[in-house]
Amino acid sequence: MLSKEFRVTFVVGIVLVLFALGLHAVLKYYNAPADVEHGLINISRS
């Protein structure tokens, strides 16, 4: 049996992956420029 903390971490990870895949699908559906999607990933400050 998995510990409660590991199960919570696992579920949060799955939710984040599903959110990222959903956002990717929406951006592709609306033909957003690639810069938009890459801009969401890039967190460095210029």
HELIX and SHEET records of a PDB file:
HELIX    1   1 LYS A    4  TYR A   29  1                                  26    
HELIX    2   2 ALA A   34  ILE A   41  1                                   8    
END                                                                             
